[in-house]
Amino acid sequence: MTTGNVLTIFVLIVMIFAADALWFHWGLPVFIGKQFVAFVEYLSFWR
């Protein structure tokens, strides 16, 4: 991955979170946190 690609993806992710916080109020950080916890619990099952 080139630096330009990384910066583009980073800016897009930041813009999505900013749009969520300012306009949409979807609660993306909470949703992603809950999905991460579920994924960690799923992985701990296979340990």
Buried (B, 14 or more C-beta within 10 A) or exposed (E): EEEEEEEEEEEEEEEEEEEBEEEEEEEBEEEEEEEEEEEEEEEEEEE
